[in-house]
């Protein structure tokens, strides 16, 4: 004789509707008579007992006004509960859900991806004004590199599809190669560079009658749909009765609970407590990718952590670790605006990338136009001449740059017969 439990599951699936079977806080209900002997008086036990009794009454023929409502509103909690979907219709239930994938409750993207709306930074956001200048963006895109072997290198991840082998003509192969280079632009999209957001410290009200009423602070979050993350109203009622706006850390935590971003954790990962080991093993790109996942670009954590990675690369001269990646542009911009481009310029010269070296000097004088030779540089097309002017006026490590520039001077002398030197 089929057990009562399985008859209920089959009756639900036979309607070809995707239904969620509530398992309760203690796992699947025990449909034996043992529950009557249970002396537990907790809320969970009483609620589970009520569910069991209701299922039994329904099997006996008792009718309820709310037939579809096995669990009432009191049992609904804002938490990621494990759900299993029972249905024989693959069009109704997503394959991942049928495998028991965890379903989020509020604000999550649907499994079909229809709610995965790419967030765009509004005009009111604190983007760095120099970074968004069109001429700066063009230079950063030119100097970052575009090596397909690096962009499409093998990554440690699960294969989404089997490899395919095609027989192509030379023309078709060339077309496929051009399509791959166009697709590479998506992988090279630079993360935005933003200034640090202003701290939030605003008191809204104070009610002394609420002092000591609660043992912990209460957070109230606006979970309305179609609102940008930074536009949501989040306030905190402290135990002493003060009502204030939530800090950025509190906002990030609450938004991740109600509207979670993929792969981001509510608590800061231990990786970011000390980057020494990761940077020593040259995991700079991986660390930057994790920083971008877990923090907003205008947060203090994001800015401080990226500075640590950029500074380590600059000190070691290991610029090839980020070459032809989406983070090279941010590195070049950071060094140009806040530090010195000397080491990066030396890297370009040693790598025989004279055009990139010329673009880097142009970037330097675009961001720092107060230099005496900023206007003079704009009228010069010769890359070697630009480097010489930079060495004479703004370089902090002039000797090393001269040594890196000497091979270009010698090759130019062989072509033209004219002797050139760096003063």
MARNU-808869 format. One line per field, with one value per residue (C-alpha): x, y, z. Coordinates in nm, 4 decimals. Example, Ala and Ser with C-alpha at 12.3 -4.5 7.8 and 13.67 -1.06 7.14 Angstrom:
x <- (1.2300, 1.3670)
y <- (-0.4500, -0.1060)
z <- (0.7800, 0.7140)
//
This chain:
x <- (0.0000, 0.1378, 0.2266, 0.0358, 0.3468, 0.4049, 0.0365, 0.0423, 0.3512, 0.2098, -0.1220, 0.0605, 0.2737, -0.0229, -0.1728, 0.1265, 0.1855, 0.5128, 0.4442, 0.6734, 0.6412, 0.7061, 0.9530, 0.9484, 1.2457, 1.2989, 1.3046, 1.0279, 0.7208, 0.6911, 0.3574, 0.3444, 0.1507, 0.4723, 0.4120, 0.1301, 0.3866, 0.6010, 0.6064, 0.8024, 0.6093, 0.8276, 0.6771, 0.8299, 0.6937, 0.3419, 0.3351, 0.4597, 0.1994, -0.0695, 0.0503, 0.0459, -0.3026, -0.4284, -0.2931, -0.4590, -0.7914, -0.7764, -0.7211, -1.0307, -1.2407, -1.2521, -1.2785, -1.1025, -1.1765, -0.8120, -0.7341, -0.4143, -0.2794, -0.1290, 0.1052, -0.0420, 0.1246, 0.2663, 0.5010, 0.6482, 0.9908, 1.2394, 1.5182, 1.6729, 1.4951, 1.5775, 1.2993, 1.2429, 1.0118, 0.7965, 0.6542, 0.6557, 0.6428, 0.9953, 0.8462, 0.7074, 0.9963, 1.3495, 1.5986, 1.8215, 1.5264, 1.4262, 1.7753, 1.7085, 1.8961, 1.8464, 1.5737, 1.6065, 1.3002, 1.3025, 1.4559, 1.6500, 1.6833, 1.4557, 1.6050, 1.5379, 1.7442, 1.4622, 1.5243, 1.9003, 1.9076, 2.2583, 2.3065, 2.4298, 2.5895, 2.3657, 2.4762, 2.4553, 2.7124, 3.0580, 3.2555, 3.6045, 3.5731, 3.9126, 3.8425, 3.5235, 3.6820, 3.6576, 4.0221, 4.1372, 3.9214, 4.0657, 4.4237, 4.3496, 4.1972, 4.5030, 4.7653, 4.5900, 4.6811, 4.4649, 4.6490, 4.3964, 4.6166, 4.5775, 4.2147, 4.0979, 4.3386, 4.2231, 4.0359, 3.9547, 3.5793, 3.3202, 3.2825, 2.9459, 2.9585, 3.1697, 3.4407, 3.3539, 3.5731, 3.4974, 3.6542, 3.6960, 3.8446, 4.1040, 3.8380, 3.6069, 3.8941, 3.9765, 3.6128, 3.6016, 3.9185, 3.7668, 3.4512, 3.6651, 3.8415, 3.5038, 3.3950, 3.7185, 3.5966, 3.3411, 3.6180, 3.8235, 3.5522, 3.7215, 3.5645, 3.4646, 3.6993, 3.5037, 3.5830, 3.5077, 3.1491, 3.0772, 3.0029, 2.6393, 2.5807, 2.2324, 1.9924, 1.6235, 1.4454, 1.4844, 1.2198, 1.3324, 1.0276, 1.1843, 1.5065, 1.5703, 1.2598, 1.4689, 1.7922, 1.9300, 1.8919, 1.6147, 1.6794, 1.3964, 1.4526, 1.2440, 1.2090, 0.9980, 1.0676, 1.2276, 1.4555, 1.8286, 2.0396, 2.1520, 1.7970, 1.6500, 1.5556, 1.7164, 1.6988, 1.8093, 1.6284, 1.8906, 1.8215, 1.8327, 1.5468, 1.7510, 1.6338, 1.9079, 1.9987, 2.1931, 2.5667, 2.7162, 2.8270, 2.4749, 2.3234, 2.5530, 2.4658, 2.0891, 2.0868, 2.2816, 2.0179, 1.7140, 1.8649, 2.1774, 2.4365, 2.5717, 2.8765, 2.8888, 2.8975, 2.7191, 3.0327, 3.3739, 3.5805, 3.8930, 4.1017, 4.0896, 4.2242, 4.5771, 4.6710, 5.0367, 5.0224, 4.7967, 5.0174, 5.3331, 5.1949, 5.1104, 4.7330, 4.6841, 4.4197, 4.2248, 4.2331, 4.1111, 3.8281, 3.7225, 3.7397, 3.5130, 3.2635, 3.2415, 3.2575, 3.1106, 3.3672, 3.3031, 3.3405, 3.6418, 3.7204, 3.7281, 3.9523, 4.1983, 4.2302, 4.2828, 4.5510, 4.7355, 4.7331, 4.8351, 5.1147, 5.2518, 5.2596, 5.4290, 5.6949, 5.7732, 5.7402, 5.5157, 5.2885, 5.2643, 5.0358, 4.7560, 4.8479, 4.5551, 4.3104, 4.0239, 4.2243, 4.5256, 4.3452, 4.2597, 4.6207, 4.7565, 4.5033, 4.5880, 4.9620, 4.9158, 4.6902, 4.8095, 5.1678, 5.4275, 5.4284, 5.8056, 5.8025, 5.5194, 5.7011, 6.0157, 5.8092, 5.6759, 6.0245, 6.1753, 5.8872, 5.9539, 5.6067, 5.7043, 5.3521, 5.2128, 5.4882, 5.3890, 5.0222, 5.1149, 5.2976, 4.9975, 4.7770, 5.0082, 4.9782, 4.6027, 4.5408, 4.8053, 4.7715, 4.9444, 5.2856, 5.4907, 5.5313, 5.1750, 5.0888, 5.4216, 5.3631, 5.0383, 5.2252, 5.4878, 5.4348, 5.7760, 5.7445, 6.1171, 6.1044, 5.8074, 5.9986, 6.2970, 6.0779, 5.9169, 6.2575, 6.3823, 6.0804, 5.8649, 6.0449, 6.1376, 6.3623, 6.5223, 6.8339, 6.6400, 6.4206, 6.7284, 6.8799, 6.5527, 6.5327, 6.8890, 6.8072, 6.5469, 6.7989, 7.0520, 6.7998, 6.6841, 7.0463, 7.0967, 6.7849, 6.8418, 7.2147, 7.1498, 7.2821, 7.0337, 7.0827, 6.8863, 7.0058)
y <- (0.0000, 0.3345, 0.5564, 0.8742, 1.0834, 0.9588, 0.9779, 1.3478, 1.4078, 1.2220, 1.4005, 1.7338, 1.6372, 1.4925, 1.8391, 1.9416, 2.2470, 2.3494, 2.3332, 2.3769, 2.1238, 2.2934, 2.0854, 2.2894, 2.3719, 2.0071, 1.8463, 1.6491, 1.5847, 1.2522, 1.1105, 0.8450, 0.8688, 0.9371, 1.3103, 1.2761, 1.1634, 1.4703, 1.6972, 1.9787, 2.3061, 2.5259, 2.7312, 2.5044, 2.1872, 2.3298, 2.4575, 2.1239, 1.9374, 2.1638, 2.0908, 1.7156, 1.7261, 1.9358, 1.6893, 1.4001, 1.5863, 1.6617, 1.2924, 1.2073, 1.4328, 1.7490, 2.0635, 2.3917, 2.7359, 2.7884, 2.4544, 2.5767, 2.7209, 2.4351, 2.6759, 3.0038, 3.3455, 3.2897, 3.0244, 3.2468, 3.3743, 3.5889, 3.3359, 3.1170, 2.7858, 2.4737, 2.3834, 2.0831, 2.1035, 1.8045, 1.8128, 1.6061, 1.9129, 2.0382, 2.3549, 2.4509, 2.3579, 2.4643, 2.1813, 2.3344, 2.3764, 2.0130, 1.9206, 2.1038, 2.4258, 2.6763, 2.9292, 3.2803, 3.4553, 3.8259, 4.0195, 3.7357, 3.6960, 3.4273, 3.1026, 3.1916, 3.5088, 3.7460, 3.9654, 3.9816, 4.3490, 4.4818, 4.7635, 5.0861, 5.3697, 5.6735, 6.0243, 6.1156, 5.8504, 5.9580, 5.8376, 5.9795, 6.2792, 6.2118, 5.8433, 5.9007, 6.1535, 6.0120, 6.0849, 5.9115, 5.6067, 5.5790, 5.5841, 5.3264, 5.0925, 5.1237, 5.0586, 4.7699, 4.5220, 4.2695, 3.9392, 3.6604, 3.3987, 3.5848, 3.6866, 3.3371, 3.1475, 2.8315, 2.9041, 2.6812, 2.6434, 2.3874, 2.3317, 2.4542, 2.2743, 2.0265, 2.1596, 2.1736, 2.1034, 2.2791, 2.2642, 2.6225, 2.7937, 3.0676, 3.3336, 3.1696, 3.1299, 3.4985, 3.5870, 3.3664, 3.5324, 3.8794, 3.7674, 3.6415, 3.9778, 4.1515, 3.9143, 3.9914, 4.3462, 4.2070, 4.0426, 4.3637, 4.5975, 4.8084, 4.8314, 5.1908, 5.4065, 5.6000, 5.8320, 5.7107, 5.7679, 6.0092, 5.8431, 5.8409, 5.9860, 6.1362, 6.1136, 6.1253, 6.1114, 6.0175, 5.8592, 5.8151, 5.5956, 5.3226, 5.3226, 4.9648, 4.8268, 4.6022, 4.4168, 4.4810, 4.7424, 4.7066, 4.7646, 4.8729, 4.8268, 4.9437, 4.6339, 4.7946, 4.6844, 4.8924, 5.0954, 5.1461, 5.0065, 5.3474, 5.4866, 5.2426, 5.3919, 5.1962, 5.3160, 5.1739, 5.2054, 5.1712, 5.0299, 5.3768, 5.4996, 5.6854, 5.6504, 5.7096, 5.6314, 5.3102, 5.3318, 5.2082, 4.8831, 4.8223, 4.9100, 4.6691, 4.3900, 4.4416, 4.4819, 4.1595, 3.9847, 4.1108, 4.1684, 3.9515, 3.9860, 3.6615, 3.5151, 3.7996, 3.7121, 3.9008, 3.8979, 4.0045, 3.6995, 3.6221, 3.6590, 4.0377, 4.0443, 3.9848, 3.9803, 3.8994, 3.5304, 3.5790, 3.8565, 3.6596, 3.3776, 3.6300, 3.5906, 3.9620, 3.9204, 3.6703, 3.9010, 4.1978, 3.9861, 3.8866, 4.2489, 4.3511, 4.0780, 4.1473, 4.5285, 4.8280, 5.0390, 5.3465, 5.1659, 5.2169, 4.8429, 4.8309, 5.1366, 5.0338, 4.6750, 4.7661, 5.0147, 4.7342, 4.5201, 4.8060, 4.9166, 4.5622, 4.5342, 4.8728, 4.7870, 4.4513, 4.5806, 4.2798, 4.4616, 4.1558, 3.9946, 4.2350, 4.2966, 4.2235, 4.2011, 4.4258, 4.5588, 4.6988, 5.0236, 5.0873, 5.0168, 5.2645, 5.5283, 5.4841, 5.5152, 5.8168, 6.0122, 5.9156, 5.7864, 5.7825, 5.6291, 5.5737, 5.1975, 5.1409, 5.3512, 5.1436, 4.8258, 4.9521, 5.0452, 4.7118, 4.5360, 4.7447, 4.9011, 5.2518, 5.3541, 5.2501, 5.4500, 5.7543, 5.7078, 5.6759, 6.0084, 6.1682, 6.0273, 6.1734, 6.5240, 6.4911, 6.4129, 6.6569, 6.9555, 7.1950, 7.0747, 7.3313, 7.1057, 6.9715, 7.1924, 7.1254, 6.7482, 6.7795, 6.9118, 6.6332, 6.3099, 6.1529, 5.9020, 5.9123, 6.2909, 6.2696, 6.0347, 6.2693, 6.5650, 6.3614, 6.2530, 6.6105, 6.7563, 6.5110, 6.1783, 6.0637, 5.7795, 5.9490, 5.7301, 5.4039, 5.5510, 5.6712, 5.3243, 5.1712, 5.4302, 5.3811, 5.0869, 5.3023, 5.5826, 5.3459, 5.1963, 5.5438, 5.6430, 5.3449, 5.4323, 5.8045, 5.8440, 6.1144, 6.0776, 6.1328, 6.1195, 6.1816, 6.4864)
z <- (0.0000, -0.1009, 0.1956, 0.2581, 0.1991, -0.1553, -0.2454, -0.1613, -0.3733, -0.6719, -0.6420, -0.6586, -0.9576, -1.1486, -1.1839, -1.3966, -1.1830, -1.0248, -0.6504, -0.3536, -0.0736, 0.2602, 0.4564, 0.7753, 0.9970, 1.1001, 0.7555, 0.5875, 0.8092, 0.9807, 0.8620, 1.1324, 1.4603, 1.6494, 1.6352, 1.8912, 2.1489, 2.0891, 2.3947, 2.2289, 2.2713, 2.0504, 1.7690, 1.5059, 1.6680, 1.7112, 1.3542, 1.2171, 1.4201, 1.2764, 0.9224, 0.9818, 1.1260, 0.8388, 0.5817, 0.7645, 0.7840, 0.4139, 0.3358, 0.5425, 0.3230, 0.5321, 0.3211, 0.3879, 0.2537, 0.1591, -0.0064, -0.1695, 0.1541, 0.3515, 0.5297, 0.6560, 0.6585, 1.0059, 0.8713, 0.6016, 0.6873, 0.4979, 0.4683, 0.1978, 0.2686, 0.0718, -0.1708, -0.3946, -0.6931, -0.7889, -1.1405, -1.4577, -1.6821, -1.7714, -1.9203, -1.5796, -1.3531, -1.4308, -1.4477, -1.1819, -0.9477, -0.9976, -0.8813, -0.5571, -0.6225, -0.3435, -0.4213, -0.2870, -0.1503, -0.2239, -0.5102, -0.6682, -1.0429, -1.1778, -1.2997, -1.6632, -1.6330, -1.7339, -1.4296, -1.4780, -1.5651, -1.5998, -1.3515, -1.5043, -1.3167, -1.3144, -1.3964, -1.0292, -0.9287, -0.8192, -1.1197, -1.1451, -1.3838, -1.5421, -1.5996, -1.8009, -2.0385, -2.3953, -2.4806, -2.1598, -2.2343, -2.5846, -2.4547, -2.1840, -2.4436, -2.6672, -2.4004, -2.2222, -2.4984, -2.6823, -2.6958, -2.7785, -2.6087, -2.2788, -2.3218, -2.4125, -2.1911, -2.0173, -1.6959, -1.4024, -1.4412, -1.5373, -1.9115, -2.0321, -2.3651, -2.5532, -2.7870, -3.1553, -3.4582, -3.7874, -4.1322, -4.2550, -4.5557, -4.5129, -4.5559, -4.3029, -4.0580, -4.0908, -4.0287, -3.7171, -3.5918, -3.6344, -3.4528, -3.1652, -3.1408, -3.1232, -2.8489, -2.6643, -2.6013, -2.3556, -2.1541, -2.1591, -2.0323, -1.7645, -1.4179, -1.3366, -1.1339, -0.8717, -0.5861, -0.2355, -0.1261, 0.1545, 0.4908, 0.6071, 0.9556, 0.9709, 1.2635, 1.1693, 1.5051, 1.8693, 2.0922, 2.4524, 2.5247, 2.3106, 2.5138, 2.6249, 2.4515, 2.2249, 2.2946, 1.9456, 1.6729, 1.4161, 1.0452, 0.8146, 0.4403, 0.1453, -0.0737, -0.3450, -0.6995, -0.9768, -0.7499, -0.7867, -0.5046, -0.3829, -0.3909, -0.1410, 0.1955, 0.4815, 0.8416, 1.1765, 1.5112, 1.7823, 2.1271, 2.2846, 2.0632, 1.7999, 1.4401, 1.1853, 0.8269, 0.7780, 0.7174, 0.3917, 0.5552, 0.6871, 0.3508, 0.1658, 0.4073, 0.3881, 0.0105, -0.0242, 0.1893, -0.0019, -0.3479, -0.3593, -0.6301, -0.7757, -0.5963, -0.3427, 0.0282, 0.3034, 0.5197, 0.3917, 0.2873, 0.4884, 0.1725, 0.2043, 0.5609, 0.4303, 0.0612, 0.1199, 0.0294, -0.2737, -0.4131, -0.3426, -0.5589, -0.8350, -0.8103, -0.8783, -1.1485, -0.9385, -0.6366, -0.8410, -0.9799, -0.6270, -0.5114, -0.7980, -0.7056, -0.3333, -0.3148, -0.4933, -0.6852, -0.4664, -0.1327, 0.0910, 0.0875, -0.2928, -0.3261, -0.0525, -0.1708, -0.5371, -0.4296, -0.2498, -0.5643, -0.7937, -0.5610, -0.5419, -0.9223, -0.9549, -0.6971, -0.8595, -1.2158, -1.2882, -1.5334, -1.7591, -1.4980, -1.5954, -1.9580, -2.1950, -1.9044, -1.8009, -1.5043, -1.6904, -1.7753, -1.4102, -1.3136, -1.5700, -1.4644, -1.0955, -1.1523, -1.3791, -1.1466, -0.7996, -0.8301, -1.1086, -1.4563, -1.4572, -1.3931, -1.6414, -1.9015, -1.8494, -1.8944, -2.2289, -2.3486, -2.2463, -2.4234, -2.7375, -2.7172, -2.8242, -2.9312, -2.5927, -2.4233, -2.6286, -2.5347, -2.1672, -2.1762, -2.3493, -2.0718, -1.8097, -1.9496, -2.0061, -1.6408, -1.5161, -1.7509, -1.5101, -1.6238, -1.8150, -2.1190, -2.1383, -2.4359, -2.6065, -2.5994, -2.7957, -3.1000, -3.1100, -3.3042, -3.2457, -2.9575, -2.8742, -2.8510, -2.6123, -2.3851, -2.3851, -2.2856, -2.0080, -1.8766, -1.8729, -1.6923, -1.4930, -1.4527, -1.1019, -1.2217, -1.5219, -1.5294, -1.5678, -1.8416, -2.0340, -2.0244, -2.1499, -2.4302, -2.5613, -2.7965, -2.9721, -3.0130, -3.1703, -3.4130, -3.5123, -3.5747, -3.8086, -4.0099, -4.0410, -3.9948, -3.7333, -3.3821, -3.0982, -2.7249, -2.4103, -2.2268)
//
